[in-house]
């Protein structure tokens, strides 16, 4: 992805029935006339994919129970064997929420994963803990998120991401949503890589307007 001048942020800080055939003579049914209960067919549960906006919605009831004033400060996707992130979706999303009234931060997970070591399906939460003043400045309102992660992916693809994908069709893509207090804007960081160490380029998209902002390494 080509390099453009832009503001870079250093904060890449939840029965089958038994069938019997009985003749009128009262004779015992033959083996062909007696059918035992059919063994239930095991239904494989498919993983559920979420966009970033849907993941926040998934967490909303649980965050509200924890604190009515809970506000997100960070949302990020998790790349795993179920989802590469190439379509702006993931089976696991994690978010940090702060509660000014409680003076605490708590991390929530939205999971649709069926992997054995994944978080339980739906929304879940870790224990709450304290946070610093710098974290408070990162809080944002969810209604500001107008451009979802799937759209952010399309935008990043149109500005160099497609070239990276040509080089590696299996390229993992991860997403981080952050508020920039200086610019007073919400941004998607569309990172072409599973994690920071493996990232080969990052497209930055304004999550409020859908405008492409630039790229960073």
C-alpha positions in Angstrom: 0.0 0.0 0.0 1.5 3.3 -1.0 2.6 5.7 1.7 0.7 8.9 2.1 1.3 11.8 4.5 -1.2 11.5 7.3 -1.6 11.8 11.0 -0.4 8.5 12.5 -1.5 7.5 15.9 0.7 5.6 18.3 -2.2 4.2 20.2 -2.7 0.9 18.3 -3.4 0.7 22.0 -18.0 -10.9 24.3 -36.9 -37.0 17.8 -37.5 -39.6 15.4 -40.5 -41.7 16.3 -40.3 -45.4 17.0 -42.0 -47.2 14.1 -43.4 -50.7 14.7 -45.5 -52.8 12.3 -48.0 -55.1 14.0 -50.0 -57.6 11.9 -53.6 -58.4 12.6 -52.7 -61.9 13.4 -50.7 -60.8 16.4 -47.5 -62.4 15.1 -44.2 -60.8 16.1 -42.9 -58.3 13.6 -39.9 -59.4 11.6 -36.6 -57.5 11.7 -37.6 -55.7 8.5 -40.9 -54.6 10.1 -39.3 -53.1 13.2 -37.4 -49.9 13.0 -35.5 -48.6 16.0 -35.1 -45.0 16.8 -32.9 -43.2 14.3 -29.7 -41.8 15.8 -29.9 -38.1 16.0 -27.8 -36.3 13.3 -25.1 -34.2 14.9 -25.5 -30.7 13.6 -22.2 -28.9 13.2 -22.5 -25.4 14.6 -21.1 -22.9 12.1 -19.2 -19.9 13.4 -21.0 -16.5 13.4 -19.3 -13.6 11.6 -19.6 -10.0 12.9 -18.7 -6.7 11.5 -17.4 -4.2 14.0 -20.7 -2.4 14.4 -22.6 -5.6 15.0 -20.0 -6.6 17.6 -20.5 -3.4 19.5 -24.3 -4.0 19.4 -23.7 -7.6 20.7 -21.8 -6.1 23.7 -24.3 -3.3 24.4 -26.6 -5.1 26.8 -23.8 -6.4 28.9 -21.9 -3.1 29.0 -25.1 -1.3 30.0 -25.7 -3.8 32.9 -22.2 -3.1 34.1 -22.4 0.7 33.9 -25.1 2.9 32.3 -22.4 5.4 31.3 -20.1 2.8 29.7 -18.4 4.2 26.6 -16.0 2.3 24.2 -12.3 3.5 23.9 -11.1 0.8 21.6 -12.5 -2.0 19.3 -10.4 -4.6 17.6 -10.9 -7.8 15.6 -9.2 -11.1 16.2 -7.9 -13.1 13.2 -8.2 -16.9 13.5 -8.7 -20.0 11.4 -12.4 -19.2 11.0 -12.0 -15.7 9.5 -9.1 -14.0 7.8 -10.8 -10.6 8.0 -10.7 -10.1 4.2 -14.4 -9.1 4.2 -14.4 -6.8 7.2 -15.7 -9.5 9.5 -14.4 -11.6 12.3 -15.7 -14.3 14.6 -14.2 -12.6 17.7 -14.1 -8.9 18.5 -12.7 -7.3 21.7 -13.4 -3.9 23.1 -12.4 -1.8 26.1 -15.1 0.3 27.8 -14.7 2.9 30.5 -17.2 4.0 33.1 -16.5 7.6 34.3 -18.9 7.2 37.2 -17.1 4.0 38.4 -13.6 5.2 37.4 -13.0 1.8 35.9 -12.2 0.2 32.5 -13.5 -3.3 31.5 -12.8 -5.4 28.5 -15.6 -7.1 26.7 -15.7 -9.8 24.0 -18.2 -10.6 21.3 -17.7 -14.1 20.0 -19.3 -16.2 17.3 -16.4 -18.6 17.3 -16.7 -22.4 17.5 -13.0 -23.0 18.2 -12.4 -25.0 21.4 -10.2 -22.3 23.0 -12.4 -19.3 22.0 -14.5 -17.1 24.3 -18.0 -18.4 24.9 -20.6 -17.5 22.2 -22.2 -14.1 22.6 -20.9 -11.3 24.9 -18.6 -11.8 27.9 -16.5 -9.6 30.1 -13.3 -9.6 32.1 -12.8 -8.0 35.5 -12.9 -4.2 35.8 -9.7 -2.2 36.6 -8.6 1.4 37.0 -7.5 3.6 34.1 -5.5 6.8 33.5 -6.5 10.2 32.3 -5.1 9.5 28.8 -7.5 6.6 28.3 -10.5 8.8 29.2 -9.7 11.1 26.2 -10.2 8.1 23.9 -13.9 7.5 24.8 -16.4 7.9 21.9 -20.1 7.5 21.2 -21.1 4.5 19.2 -23.6 6.5 17.1 -20.6 8.2 15.5 -19.7 4.9 13.8 -21.3 5.5 10.4 -18.9 3.4 8.3 -18.7 -0.2 9.3 -15.7 -2.5 9.1 -16.8 -4.2 5.9 -17.1 -0.9 4.1 -13.8 0.3 5.6 -12.2 -2.8 4.0 -13.7 -2.0 0.6 -12.3 1.6 0.9 -8.8 0.3 1.9 -8.9 -2.2 -0.9 -9.5 0.6 -3.4 -6.5 2.6 -2.1 -3.7 0.0 -2.4 -5.0 -2.9 -0.3 -6.0 -4.9 -3.4 -2.3 -4.8 -4.6 -1.2 -6.3 -1.3 -3.9 -9.0 -1.7 -2.6 -9.9 -5.2 0.8 -10.6 -3.6 -0.8 -12.8 -1.0 -4.4 -14.0 -1.6 -4.4 -15.4 1.9 -3.4 -12.1 3.5 -5.0 -11.6 6.9 -6.6 -8.3 7.7 -7.3 -7.0 11.1 -9.2 -3.9 12.3 -8.8 -1.4 15.1 -11.3 1.4 15.8 -10.0 4.4 17.7 -11.1 8.0 18.5 -8.5 10.7 17.8 -9.1 13.5 20.5 -7.0 16.1 18.6 -8.9 15.7 15.3 -12.2 14.8 17.1 -12.8 12.0 14.7 -13.2 8.3 14.8 -10.9 6.2 12.6 -10.7 2.6 11.3 -7.1 1.2 11.0 -7.4 -1.5 8.4 -4.1 -3.5 8.9 -2.9 -6.0 6.4 -1.5 -8.4 8.8 -2.6 -10.7 11.7 -0.9 -8.5 14.2 1.4 -5.5 14.4 4.5 -7.5 13.8 3.2 -9.0 10.6 1.5 -5.9 9.2 2.7 -4.9 5.7 0.5 -1.8 5.4 -2.4 0.0 7.1 -5.2 1.9 5.5 -6.8 4.7 7.6 -10.5 5.4 7.1 -12.7 8.0 8.7 -15.4 5.9 10.4 -17.7 8.9 10.6 -17.6 10.0 6.9 -16.2 7.0 5.1 -13.4 9.1 3.7 -10.0 7.5 3.0 -7.4 9.4 5.1 -4.1 7.8 4.1 -1.8 4.9 4.9 0.8 4.1 7.4 3.3 1.2 7.7 
